[in-house]
Amino acid sequence: MSRPRRGRKHLIALVGLPARGKTFTARKLAGYLAWLGYPTRVFNVGERRRRVLGPGQHHEFFDPANREAAELRHRLAEDELDDAMAWLRAEGRVAIYDATNTTRARRDVIRARSVVEDRDLLFVEIVNQDPAVIETNLRETKLSSPDYAGVDEQEALRDFRARIAHYESVYQTLAEDEGAWLRIVDRGRKVEIHEVWGWIPGRIVGFLTNLQVTRRPIWLTRHGQSTWNVLGRIGGDSELSPKGREFAKGLARFVRGHFGKESNLDVWTSTLRRTVETALPLDIEPGQWKALDEIHAGVCDGMSYAEIAAALPAEFEARKRDKFTYRYPRGESYQDVVQRVDRVIIELERYRTPVLVIGHRAVLRALAGYFRQIPRAAVPFLPMPLHTLLQLTPTAYGCEEVRVELEPRVVE
Ligand code: F6P
């Protein structure tokens, strides 16, 4: 094991047959790492091929016996790898190289480049043996790919299966002597971790081994209006106002109407009174998370924004200048909040059942910022009004947001 060196840069290279969920995995991982604060980008060889050659290559193009095409594919893969390496030499911290990389020869090229450029290389192999899963993936992502635009569905499926067969004919799974790698079999049924050390690789393993591809919505809402919301004070641990209690009842009615009585909905709150009270009428025992407590305003806890501006003008201005990294004296910044809700994200990604999170303005901005892949600097400004339910539904490559406004409407 080598000695730890600070600020290492990482190349994450995907390995796996087409339609195994590599691109979904790459994008989710990139979103997660960027949200944690590591400049991360995906480098996708398939997209480069479509850019350079245009979409619609037939399966023969992927036949390893097709020398000319194999040479072309090799060049495209090299060019994309060049871009990834160049980006790592510049501002990048983690480059995710999204390609099949199913042969040892291809991976040897990647390894040699990583050694020359002194990058930490981690292969992530995605193996899926469940035909139903492959079929779903094929239909949900590949049929809508520009490669098959305007092509009859049956014809597209036939062609894509033939493409997979070409890759299968030369596929070599990762071997013991290939350095650091992670192999995820059948969506996490089995996970193998080989020679993976360090903080960022550790985060990657933690994230990917919990990531589910099930597309189920996540519900977020702030607590009902609190007595301190009425007074315009930040922080604290006040109880609900009469309007807040009315919202809590309305929320319970909405949830029962939407999910039915026997639903398997999980409810998570912070440890603060206003969220716990909001969950009460739901009649579902909530999971309480300290990690979901509101941003800690330190010496400003209990003050109004006007009081902070008058008593601590330098602090007020500093927060205005950079709201994401600004840390309240003896309190927290949004950046700190992101770090502590990381564990909540991992759990949300792991759950297959619906979850309703009853939280606070800043923590919910941090959570929504992750799912919607919002740039960090914009996270503290995400609209997060009281008495409004957010439904976030992950899609193949993004996230859809629906907002439901519940009564009574209140202004802040
Ligand atoms: O005012 C409600 C509140 O949840 C405060 O407790 C918290 O300090 C604040 O919102 C977070 O919002 P902002 O970061 O915009 O000040």
Boltz pocket constraint, residues with backbone or C-beta under 6 A from the ligand:
constraints:
  - pocket:
      binder: B
      contacts: [[A, 229], [A, 233], [A, 234], [A, 235], [A, 236], [A, 294], [A, 295], [A, 297], [A, 360], [A, 361], [A, 362], [A, 380]]
      max_distance: 6.0
